[in-house]
Amino acid sequence: MKYVICLRSSAELHDIKTAHHLMDDTRVALSEKEVLSCNAVTGTLEERAGQLGGVVSTLQEVKFVLNQ
């Protein structure tokens, strides 16, 4: 499974709830399924991540980035 790391404010702006997600002060990790089911962004996972101002990552990358 892949994840998208993006700014919490951007996710919330696109009506994605960020409660109960792995996050730090400014960023949140969203699951691939969550991003692909969001009607506020369109395209492939990579295109949707770009629209959210985020990047596609693996779980290991998410843990490394958000635990720093």
mmCIF file of the N, C-alpha and C atoms, coordinates in Angstrom:
data_MODEL
# 
_entry.id   MODEL 
# 
loop_
_atom_site.group_PDB 
_atom_site.id 
_atom_site.type_symbol 
_atom_site.label_atom_id 
_atom_site.label_alt_id 
_atom_site.label_comp_id 
_atom_site.label_asym_id 
_atom_site.label_entity_id 
_atom_site.label_seq_id 
_atom_site.pdbx_PDB_ins_code 
_atom_site.Cartn_x 
_atom_site.Cartn_y 
_atom_site.Cartn_z 
_atom_site.occupancy 
_atom_site.B_iso_or_equiv 
_atom_site.pdbx_formal_charge 
_atom_site.auth_seq_id 
_atom_site.auth_comp_id 
_atom_site.auth_asym_id 
_atom_site.auth_atom_id 
_atom_site.pdbx_PDB_model_num 
ATOM 1   N N  . MET A 1 1  ? 0.839   -1.173 0.000   1.00 0.00 ? 1  MET A N  1 
ATOM 2   C CA . MET A 1 1  ? 0.000   0.000  0.000   1.00 0.00 ? 1  MET A CA 1 
ATOM 3   C C  . MET A 1 1  ? 0.889   1.243  0.000   1.00 0.00 ? 1  MET A C  1 
ATOM 4   N N  . LYS A 1 2  ? 0.396   2.266  -0.636  1.00 0.00 ? 2  LYS A N  1 
ATOM 5   C CA . LYS A 1 2  ? 1.118   3.533  -0.678  1.00 0.00 ? 2  LYS A CA 1 
ATOM 6   C C  . LYS A 1 2  ? 0.363   4.571  0.144   1.00 0.00 ? 2  LYS A C  1 
ATOM 7   N N  . TYR A 1 3  ? 1.080   5.620  0.473   1.00 0.00 ? 3  TYR A N  1 
ATOM 8   C CA . TYR A 1 3  ? 0.528   6.705  1.277   1.00 0.00 ? 3  TYR A CA 1 
ATOM 9   C C  . TYR A 1 3  ? 0.908   8.035  0.636   1.00 0.00 ? 3  TYR A C  1 
ATOM 10  N N  . VAL A 1 4  ? 0.181   9.073  0.988   1.00 0.00 ? 4  VAL A N  1 
ATOM 11  C CA . VAL A 1 4  ? 0.494   10.432 0.546   1.00 0.00 ? 4  VAL A CA 1 
ATOM 12  C C  . VAL A 1 4  ? 0.779   11.254 1.786   1.00 0.00 ? 4  VAL A C  1 
ATOM 13  N N  . ILE A 1 5  ? 1.945   11.876 1.817   1.00 0.00 ? 5  ILE A N  1 
ATOM 14  C CA . ILE A 1 5  ? 2.288   12.804 2.895   1.00 0.00 ? 5  ILE A CA 1 
ATOM 15  C C  . ILE A 1 5  ? 2.029   14.202 2.356   1.00 0.00 ? 5  ILE A C  1 
ATOM 16  N N  . CYS A 1 6  ? 1.152   14.929 3.034   1.00 0.00 ? 6  CYS A N  1 
ATOM 17  C CA . CYS A 1 6  ? 0.840   16.293 2.599   1.00 0.00 ? 6  CYS A CA 1 
ATOM 18  C C  . CYS A 1 6  ? 0.588   17.170 3.821   1.00 0.00 ? 6  CYS A C  1 
ATOM 19  N N  . LEU A 1 7  ? 0.413   18.444 3.592   1.00 0.00 ? 7  LEU A N  1 
ATOM 20  C CA . LEU A 1 7  ? 0.105   19.368 4.675   1.00 0.00 ? 7  LEU A CA 1 
ATOM 21  C C  . LEU A 1 7  ? -1.297  19.084 5.198   1.00 0.00 ? 7  LEU A C  1 
ATOM 22  N N  . ARG A 1 8  ? -1.456  19.105 6.498   1.00 0.00 ? 8  ARG A N  1 
ATOM 23  C CA . ARG A 1 8  ? -2.770  18.885 7.103   1.00 0.00 ? 8  ARG A CA 1 
ATOM 24  C C  . ARG A 1 8  ? -3.774  19.900 6.588   1.00 0.00 ? 8  ARG A C  1 
ATOM 25  N N  . SER A 1 9  ? -3.344  21.141 6.468   1.00 0.00 ? 9  SER A N  1 
ATOM 26  C CA . SER A 1 9  ? -4.250  22.199 6.010   1.00 0.00 ? 9  SER A CA 1 
ATOM 27  C C  . SER A 1 9  ? -4.749  21.932 4.594   1.00 0.00 ? 9  SER A C  1 
ATOM 28  N N  . SER A 1 10 ? -3.897  21.402 3.744   1.00 0.00 ? 10 SER A N  1 
ATOM 29  C CA . SER A 1 10 ? -4.301  21.081 2.378   1.00 0.00 ? 10 SER A CA 1 
ATOM 30  C C  . SER A 1 10 ? -5.307  19.941 2.358   1.00 0.00 ? 10 SER A C  1 
ATOM 31  N N  . ALA A 1 11 ? -5.078  18.919 3.158   1.00 0.00 ? 11 ALA A N  1 
ATOM 32  C CA . ALA A 1 11 ? -6.021  17.801 3.237   1.00 0.00 ? 11 ALA A CA 1 
ATOM 33  C C  . ALA A 1 11 ? -7.380  18.282 3.728   1.00 0.00 ? 11 ALA A C  1 
ATOM 34  N N  . GLU A 1 12 ? -7.376  19.093 4.761   1.00 0.00 ? 12 GLU A N  1 
ATOM 35  C CA . GLU A 1 12 ? -8.635  19.595 5.316   1.00 0.00 ? 12 GLU A CA 1 
ATOM 36  C C  . GLU A 1 12 ? -9.339  20.524 4.341   1.00 0.00 ? 12 GLU A C  1 
ATOM 37  N N  . LEU A 1 13 ? -8.585  21.286 3.571   1.00 0.00 ? 13 LEU A N  1 
ATOM 38  C CA . LEU A 1 13 ? -9.151  22.165 2.548   1.00 0.00 ? 13 LEU A CA 1 
ATOM 39  C C  . LEU A 1 13 ? -9.902  21.359 1.492   1.00 0.00 ? 13 LEU A C  1 
ATOM 40  N N  . HIS A 1 14 ? -9.437  20.141 1.236   1.00 0.00 ? 14 HIS A N  1 
ATOM 41  C CA . HIS A 1 14 ? -10.068 19.258 0.252   1.00 0.00 ? 14 HIS A CA 1 
ATOM 42  C C  . HIS A 1 14 ? -11.048 18.280 0.920   1.00 0.00 ? 14 HIS A C  1 
ATOM 43  N N  . ASP A 1 15 ? -11.521 18.628 2.116   1.00 0.00 ? 15 ASP A N  1 
ATOM 44  C CA . ASP A 1 15 ? -12.526 17.858 2.867   1.00 0.00 ? 15 ASP A CA 1 
ATOM 45  C C  . ASP A 1 15 ? -12.079 16.450 3.237   1.00 0.00 ? 15 ASP A C  1 
ATOM 46  N N  . ILE A 1 16 ? -10.796 16.267 3.496   1.00 0.00 ? 16 ILE A N  1 
ATOM 47  C CA . ILE A 1 16 ? -10.287 14.990 3.983   1.00 0.00 ? 16 ILE A CA 1 
ATOM 48  C C  . ILE A 1 16 ? -10.071 15.143 5.485   1.00 0.00 ? 16 ILE A C  1 
ATOM 49  N N  . LYS A 1 17 ? -10.705 14.295 6.255   1.00 0.00 ? 17 LYS A N  1 
ATOM 50  C CA . LYS A 1 17 ? -10.580 14.354 7.713   1.00 0.00 ? 17 LYS A CA 1 
ATOM 51  C C  . LYS A 1 17 ? -9.200  13.827 8.125   1.00 0.00 ? 17 LYS A C  1 
ATOM 52  N N  . THR A 1 18 ? -8.536  14.549 9.012   1.00 0.00 ? 18 THR A N  1 
ATOM 53  C CA . THR A 1 18 ? -7.179  14.161 9.413   1.00 0.00 ? 18 THR A CA 1 
ATOM 54  C C  . THR A 1 18 ? -7.102  13.557 10.807  1.00 0.00 ? 18 THR A C  1 
ATOM 55  N N  . ALA A 1 19 ? -8.215  13.520 11.518  1.00 0.00 ? 19 ALA A N  1 
ATOM 56  C CA . ALA A 1 19 ? -8.208  12.911 12.852  1.00 0.00 ? 19 ALA A CA 1 
ATOM 57  C C  . ALA A 1 19 ? -7.859  11.433 12.739  1.00 0.00 ? 19 ALA A C  1 
ATOM 58  N N  . HIS A 1 20 ? -7.128  10.929 13.706  1.00 0.00 ? 20 HIS A N  1 
ATOM 59  C CA . HIS A 1 20 ? -6.757  9.511  13.789  1.00 0.00 ? 20 HIS A CA 1 
ATOM 60  C C  . HIS A 1 20 ? -5.808  9.069  12.677  1.00 0.00 ? 20 HIS A C  1 
ATOM 61  N N  . HIS A 1 21 ? -4.985  9.978  12.197  1.00 0.00 ? 21 HIS A N  1 
ATOM 62  C CA . HIS A 1 21 ? -3.970  9.656  11.192  1.00 0.00 ? 21 HIS A CA 1 
ATOM 63  C C  . HIS A 1 21 ? -2.586  9.841  11.807  1.00 0.00 ? 21 HIS A C  1 
ATOM 64  N N  . LEU A 1 22 ? -1.607  9.207  11.200  1.00 0.00 ? 22 LEU A N  1 
ATOM 65  C CA . LEU A 1 22 ? -0.221  9.444  11.578  1.00 0.00 ? 22 LEU A CA 1 
ATOM 66  C C  . LEU A 1 22 ? 0.146   10.830 11.071  1.00 0.00 ? 22 LEU A C  1 
ATOM 67  N N  . MET A 1 23 ? 0.583   11.713 11.984  1.00 0.00 ? 23 MET A N  1 
ATOM 68  C CA . MET A 1 23 ? 0.891   13.087 11.593  1.00 0.00 ? 23 MET A CA 1 
ATOM 69  C C  . MET A 1 23 ? 1.867   13.722 12.562  1.00 0.00 ? 23 MET A C  1 
ATOM 70  N N  . ASP A 1 24 ? 2.410   14.865 12.113  1.00 0.00 ? 24 ASP A N  1 
ATOM 71  C CA . ASP A 1 24 ? 3.217   15.696 13.000  1.00 0.00 ? 24 ASP A CA 1 
ATOM 72  C C  . ASP A 1 24 ? 2.519   17.055 13.089  1.00 0.00 ? 24 ASP A C  1 
ATOM 73  N N  . ASP A 1 25 ? 3.247   18.108 13.419  1.00 0.00 ? 25 ASP A N  1 
ATOM 74  C CA . ASP A 1 25 ? 2.616   19.418 13.608  1.00 0.00 ? 25 ASP A CA 1 
ATOM 75  C C  . ASP A 1 25 ? 1.954   19.963 12.352  1.00 0.00 ? 25 ASP A C  1 
ATOM 76  N N  . THR A 1 26 ? 2.531   19.691 11.176  1.00 0.00 ? 26 THR A N  1 
ATOM 77  C CA . THR A 1 26 ? 2.012   20.295 9.950   1.00 0.00 ? 26 THR A CA 1 
ATOM 78  C C  . THR A 1 26 ? 1.627   19.298 8.866   1.00 0.00 ? 26 THR A C  1 
ATOM 79  N N  . ARG A 1 27 ? 2.136   18.062 8.929   1.00 0.00 ? 27 ARG A N  1 
ATOM 80  C CA . ARG A 1 27 ? 1.903   17.094 7.859   1.00 0.00 ? 27 ARG A CA 1 
ATOM 81  C C  . ARG A 1 27 ? 1.079   15.912 8.348   1.00 0.00 ? 27 ARG A C  1 
ATOM 82  N N  . VAL A 1 28 ? 0.438   15.249 7.394   1.00 0.00 ? 28 VAL A N  1 
ATOM 83  C CA . VAL A 1 28 ? -0.385  14.080 7.691   1.00 0.00 ? 28 VAL A CA 1 
ATOM 84  C C  . VAL A 1 28 ? -0.127  13.019 6.626   1.00 0.00 ? 28 VAL A C  1 
ATOM 85  N N  . ALA A 1 29 ? -0.258  11.755 7.014   1.00 0.00 ? 29 ALA A N  1 
ATOM 86  C CA . ALA A 1 29 ? -0.137  10.646 6.075   1.00 0.00 ? 29 ALA A CA 1 
ATOM 87  C C  . ALA A 1 29 ? -1.539  10.129 5.763   1.00 0.00 ? 29 ALA A C  1 
ATOM 88  N N  . LEU A 1 30 ? -1.878  10.122 4.481   1.00 0.00 ? 30 LEU A N  1 
ATOM 89  C CA . LEU A 1 30 ? -3.177  9.637  4.025   1.00 0.00 ? 30 LEU A CA 1 
ATOM 90  C C  . LEU A 1 30 ? -2.977  8.353  3.247   1.00 0.00 ? 30 LEU A C  1 
ATOM 91  N N  . SER A 1 31 ? -3.889  7.413  3.400   1.00 0.00 ? 31 SER A N  1 
ATOM 92  C CA . SER A 1 31 ? -3.773  6.156  2.668   1.00 0.00 ? 31 SER A CA 1 
ATOM 93  C C  . SER A 1 31 ? -4.115  6.355  1.194   1.00 0.00 ? 31 SER A C  1 
ATOM 94  N N  . GLU A 1 32 ? -3.590  5.463  0.388   1.00 0.00 ? 32 GLU A N  1 
ATOM 95  C CA . GLU A 1 32 ? -3.846  5.469  -1.054  1.00 0.00 ? 32 GLU A CA 1 
ATOM 96  C C  . GLU A 1 32 ? -5.359  5.440  -1.316  1.00 0.00 ? 32 GLU A C  1 
ATOM 97  N N  . LYS A 1 33 ? -6.077  4.589  -0.597  1.00 0.00 ? 33 LYS A N  1 
ATOM 98  C CA . LYS A 1 33 ? -7.518  4.447  -0.782  1.00 0.00 ? 33 LYS A CA 1 
ATOM 99  C C  . LYS A 1 33 ? -8.255  5.747  -0.462  1.00 0.00 ? 33 LYS A C  1 
ATOM 100 N N  . GLU A 1 34 ? -7.836  6.406  0.601   1.00 0.00 ? 34 GLU A N  1 
ATOM 101 C CA . GLU A 1 34 ? -8.457  7.671  0.992   1.00 0.00 ? 34 GLU A CA 1 
ATOM 102 C C  . GLU A 1 34 ? -8.301  8.732  -0.086  1.00 0.00 ? 34 GLU A C  1 
ATOM 103 N N  . VAL A 1 35 ? -7.092  8.835  -0.611  1.00 0.00 ? 35 VAL A N  1 
ATOM 104 C CA . VAL A 1 35 ? -6.813  9.859  -1.624  1.00 0.00 ? 35 VAL A CA 1 
ATOM 105 C C  . VAL A 1 35 ? -7.560  9.540  -2.912  1.00 0.00 ? 35 VAL A C  1 
ATOM 106 N N  . LEU A 1 36 ? -7.571  8.269  -3.319  1.00 0.00 ? 36 LEU A N  1 
ATOM 107 C CA . LEU A 1 36 ? -8.244  7.892  -4.560  1.00 0.00 ? 36 LEU A CA 1 
ATOM 108 C C  . LEU A 1 36 ? -9.768  8.016  -4.459  1.00 0.00 ? 36 LEU A C  1 
ATOM 109 N N  . SER A 1 37 ? -10.321 7.960  -3.261  1.00 0.00 ? 37 SER A N  1 
ATOM 110 C CA . SER A 1 37 ? -11.766 8.079  -3.110  1.00 0.00 ? 37 SER A CA 1 
ATOM 111 C C  . SER A 1 37 ? -12.226 9.522  -2.885  1.00 0.00 ? 37 SER A C  1 
ATOM 112 N N  . CYS A 1 38 ? -11.282 10.443 -2.786  1.00 0.00 ? 38 CYS A N  1 
ATOM 113 C CA . CYS A 1 38 ? -11.608 11.859 -2.576  1.00 0.00 ? 38 CYS A CA 1 
ATOM 114 C C  . CYS A 1 38 ? -12.053 12.483 -3.901  1.00 0.00 ? 38 CYS A C  1 
ATOM 115 N N  . ASN A 1 39 ? -13.259 13.037 -3.926  1.00 0.00 ? 39 ASN A N  1 
ATOM 116 C CA . ASN A 1 39 ? -13.796 13.641 -5.149  1.00 0.00 ? 39 ASN A CA 1 
ATOM 117 C C  . ASN A 1 39 ? -13.252 15.039 -5.422  1.00 0.00 ? 39 ASN A C  1 
ATOM 118 N N  . ALA A 1 40 ? -12.574 15.640 -4.448  1.00 0.00 ? 40 ALA A N  1 
ATOM 119 C CA . ALA A 1 40 ? -12.063 17.002 -4.602  1.00 0.00 ? 40 ALA A CA 1 
ATOM 120 C C  . ALA A 1 40 ? -10.788 17.059 -5.438  1.00 0.00 ? 40 ALA A C  1 
ATOM 121 N N  . VAL A 1 41 ? -10.129 15.915 -5.644  1.00 0.00 ? 41 VAL A N  1 
ATOM 122 C CA . VAL A 1 41 ? -8.929  15.848 -6.484  1.00 0.00 ? 41 VAL A CA 1 
ATOM 123 C C  . VAL A 1 41 ? -9.140  14.757 -7.530  1.00 0.00 ? 41 VAL A C  1 
ATOM 124 N N  . THR A 1 42 ? -8.441  14.863 -8.662  1.00 0.00 ? 42 THR A N  1 
ATOM 125 C CA . THR A 1 42 ? -8.647  13.910 -9.753  1.00 0.00 ? 42 THR A CA 1 
ATOM 126 C C  . THR A 1 42 ? -7.317  13.415 -10.300 1.00 0.00 ? 42 THR A C  1 
ATOM 127 N N  . GLY A 1 43 ? -7.379  12.317 -11.057 1.00 0.00 ? 43 GLY A N  1 
ATOM 128 C CA . GLY A 1 43 ? -6.204  11.778 -11.721 1.00 0.00 ? 43 GLY A CA 1 
ATOM 129 C C  . GLY A 1 43 ? -5.650  10.558 -11.018 1.00 0.00 ? 43 GLY A C  1 
ATOM 130 N N  . THR A 1 44 ? -4.407  10.238 -11.360 1.00 0.00 ? 44 THR A N  1 
ATOM 131 C CA . THR A 1 44 ? -3.719  9.111  -10.747 1.00 0.00 ? 44 THR A CA 1 
ATOM 132 C C  . THR A 1 44 ? -3.337  9.473  -9.312  1.00 0.00 ? 44 THR A C  1 
ATOM 133 N N  . LEU A 1 45 ? -2.835  8.506  -8.579  1.00 0.00 ? 45 LEU A N  1 
ATOM 134 C CA . LEU A 1 45 ? -2.421  8.772  -7.201  1.00 0.00 ? 45 LEU A CA 1 
ATOM 135 C C  . LEU A 1 45 ? -1.362  9.865  -7.168  1.00 0.00 ? 45 LEU A C  1 
ATOM 136 N N  . GLU A 1 46 ? -0.408  9.800  -8.087  1.00 0.00 ? 46 GLU A N  1 
ATOM 137 C CA . GLU A 1 46 ? 0.661   10.802 -8.130  1.00 0.00 ? 46 GLU A CA 1 
ATOM 138 C C  . GLU A 1 46 ? 0.108   12.191 -8.453  1.00 0.00 ? 46 GLU A C  1 
ATOM 139 N N  . GLU A 1 47 ? -0.847  12.263 -9.386  1.00 0.00 ? 47 GLU A N  1 
ATOM 140 C CA . GLU A 1 47 ? -1.453  13.544 -9.745  1.00 0.00 ? 47 GLU A CA 1 
ATOM 141 C C  . GLU A 1 47 ? -2.267  14.105 -8.581  1.00 0.00 ? 47 GLU A C  1 
ATOM 142 N N  . ARG A 1 48 ? -2.986  13.239 -7.903  1.00 0.00 ? 48 ARG A N  1 
ATOM 143 C CA . ARG A 1 48 ? -3.761  13.674 -6.746  1.00 0.00 ? 48 ARG A CA 1 
ATOM 144 C C  . ARG A 1 48 ? -2.851  14.143 -5.621  1.00 0.00 ? 48 ARG A C  1 
ATOM 145 N N  . ALA A 1 49 ? -1.748  13.441 -5.404  1.00 0.00 ? 49 ALA A N  1 
ATOM 146 C CA . ALA A 1 49 ? -0.786  13.863 -4.380  1.00 0.00 ? 49 ALA A CA 1 
ATOM 147 C C  . ALA A 1 49 ? -0.261  15.254 -4.703  1.00 0.00 ? 49 ALA A C  1 
ATOM 148 N N  . GLY A 1 50 ? 0.035   15.489 -5.977  1.00 0.00 ? 50 GLY A N  1 
ATOM 149 C CA . GLY A 1 50 ? 0.505   16.807 -6.401  1.00 0.00 ? 50 GLY A CA 1 
ATOM 150 C C  . GLY A 1 50 ? -0.523  17.892 -6.152  1.00 0.00 ? 50 GLY A C  1 
ATOM 151 N N  . GLN A 1 51 ? -1.793  17.585 -6.389  1.00 0.00 ? 51 GLN A N  1 
ATOM 152 C CA . GLN A 1 51 ? -2.861  18.556 -6.146  1.00 0.00 ? 51 GLN A CA 1 
ATOM 153 C C  . GLN A 1 51 ? -3.004  18.869 -4.663  1.00 0.00 ? 51 GLN A C  1 
ATOM 154 N N  . LEU A 1 52 ? -2.631  17.908 -3.825  1.00 0.00 ? 52 LEU A N  1 
ATOM 155 C CA . LEU A 1 52 ? -2.659  18.124 -2.378  1.00 0.00 ? 52 LEU A CA 1 
ATOM 156 C C  . LEU A 1 52 ? -1.356  18.738 -1.872  1.00 0.00 ? 52 LEU A C  1 
ATOM 157 N N  . GLY A 1 53 ? -0.397  18.914 -2.764  1.00 0.00 ? 53 GLY A N  1 
ATOM 158 C CA . GLY A 1 53 ? 0.902   19.447 -2.356  1.00 0.00 ? 53 GLY A CA 1 
ATOM 159 C C  . GLY A 1 53 ? 1.731   18.428 -1.615  1.00 0.00 ? 53 GLY A C  1 
ATOM 160 N N  . GLY A 1 54 ? 1.487   17.153 -1.902  1.00 0.00 ? 54 GLY A N  1 
ATOM 161 C CA . GLY A 1 54 ? 2.176   16.085 -1.188  1.00 0.00 ? 54 GLY A CA 1 
ATOM 162 C C  . GLY A 1 54 ? 2.979   15.179 -2.091  1.00 0.00 ? 54 GLY A C  1 
ATOM 163 N N  . VAL A 1 55 ? 3.490   14.106 -1.513  1.00 0.00 ? 55 VAL A N  1 
ATOM 164 C CA . VAL A 1 55 ? 4.283   13.119 -2.240  1.00 0.00 ? 55 VAL A CA 1 
ATOM 165 C C  . VAL A 1 55 ? 3.789   11.718 -1.897  1.00 0.00 ? 55 VAL A C  1 
ATOM 166 N N  . VAL A 1 56 ? 3.908   10.812 -2.868  1.00 0.00 ? 56 VAL A N  1 
ATOM 167 C CA . VAL A 1 56 ? 3.553   9.413  -2.658  1.00 0.00 ? 56 VAL A CA 1 
ATOM 168 C C  . VAL A 1 56 ? 4.716   8.739  -1.943  1.00 0.00 ? 56 VAL A C  1 
ATOM 169 N N  . SER A 1 57 ? 4.412   7.952  -0.911  1.00 0.00 ? 57 SER A N  1 
ATOM 170 C CA . SER A 1 57 ? 5.449   7.337  -0.082  1.00 0.00 ? 57 SER A CA 1 
ATOM 171 C C  . SER A 1 57 ? 5.047   5.933  0.335   1.00 0.00 ? 57 SER A C  1 
ATOM 172 N N  . THR A 1 58 ? 6.042   5.177  0.776   1.00 0.00 ? 58 THR A N  1 
ATOM 173 C CA . THR A 1 58 ? 5.787   3.871  1.376   1.00 0.00 ? 58 THR A CA 1 
ATOM 174 C C  . THR A 1 58 ? 5.578   4.068  2.875   1.00 0.00 ? 58 THR A C  1 
ATOM 175 N N  . LEU A 1 59 ? 5.136   3.017  3.559   1.00 0.00 ? 59 LEU A N  1 
ATOM 176 C CA . LEU A 1 59 ? 4.948   3.113  5.005   1.00 0.00 ? 59 LEU A CA 1 
ATOM 177 C C  . LEU A 1 59 ? 6.264   3.407  5.715   1.00 0.00 ? 59 LEU A C  1 
ATOM 178 N N  . GLN A 1 60 ? 7.347   2.795  5.267   1.00 0.00 ? 60 GLN A N  1 
ATOM 179 C CA . GLN A 1 60 ? 8.660   3.053  5.876   1.00 0.00 ? 60 GLN A CA 1 
ATOM 180 C C  . GLN A 1 60 ? 9.049   4.519  5.731   1.00 0.00 ? 60 GLN A C  1 
ATOM 181 N N  . GLU A 1 61 ? 8.796   5.103  4.559   1.00 0.00 ? 61 GLU A N  1 
ATOM 182 C CA . GLU A 1 61 ? 9.115   6.514  4.336   1.00 0.00 ? 61 GLU A CA 1 
ATOM 183 C C  . GLU A 1 61 ? 8.259   7.409  5.212   1.00 0.00 ? 61 GLU A C  1 
ATOM 184 N N  . VAL A 1 62 ? 6.978   7.060  5.346   1.00 0.00 ? 62 VAL A N  1 
ATOM 185 C CA . VAL A 1 62 ? 6.064   7.841  6.202   1.00 0.00 ? 62 VAL A CA 1 
ATOM 186 C C  . VAL A 1 62 ? 6.578   7.855  7.637   1.00 0.00 ? 62 VAL A C  1 
ATOM 187 N N  . LYS A 1 63 ? 6.906   6.696  8.158   1.00 0.00 ? 63 LYS A N  1 
ATOM 188 C CA . LYS A 1 63 ? 7.402   6.617  9.534   1.00 0.00 ? 63 LYS A CA 1 
ATOM 189 C C  . LYS A 1 63 ? 8.696   7.404  9.710   1.00 0.00 ? 63 LYS A C  1 
ATOM 190 N N  . PHE A 1 64 ? 9.595   7.320  8.735   1.00 0.00 ? 64 PHE A N  1 
ATOM 191 C CA . PHE A 1 64 ? 10.862  8.046  8.822   1.00 0.00 ? 64 PHE A CA 1 
ATOM 192 C C  . PHE A 1 64 ? 10.621  9.556  8.809   1.00 0.00 ? 64 PHE A C  1 
ATOM 193 N N  . VAL A 1 65 ? 9.796   10.034 7.893   1.00 0.00 ? 65 VAL A N  1 
ATOM 194 C CA . VAL A 1 65 ? 9.559   11.479 7.751   1.00 0.00 ? 65 VAL A CA 1 
ATOM 195 C C  . VAL A 1 65 ? 8.812   12.038 8.957   1.00 0.00 ? 65 VAL A C  1 
ATOM 196 N N  . LEU A 1 66 ? 7.774   11.359 9.391   1.00 0.00 ? 66 LEU A N  1 
ATOM 197 C CA . LEU A 1 66 ? 6.940   11.913 10.464  1.00 0.00 ? 66 LEU A CA 1 
ATOM 198 C C  . LEU A 1 66 ? 7.511   11.692 11.861  1.00 0.00 ? 66 LEU A C  1 
ATOM 199 N N  . ASN A 1 67 ? 8.516   10.853 12.003  1.00 0.00 ? 67 ASN A N  1 
ATOM 200 C CA . ASN A 1 67 ? 9.117   10.638 13.311  1.00 0.00 ? 67 ASN A CA 1 
ATOM 201 C C  . ASN A 1 67 ? 10.395  11.448 13.522  1.00 0.00 ? 67 ASN A C  1 
ATOM 202 N N  . GLN A 1 68 ? 10.695  12.339 12.620  1.00 0.00 ? 68 GLN A N  1 
ATOM 203 C CA . GLN A 1 68 ? 11.901  13.162 12.782  1.00 0.00 ? 68 GLN A CA 1 
ATOM 204 C C  . GLN A 1 68 ? 11.628  14.361 13.644  1.00 0.00 ? 68 GLN A C  1 
# 
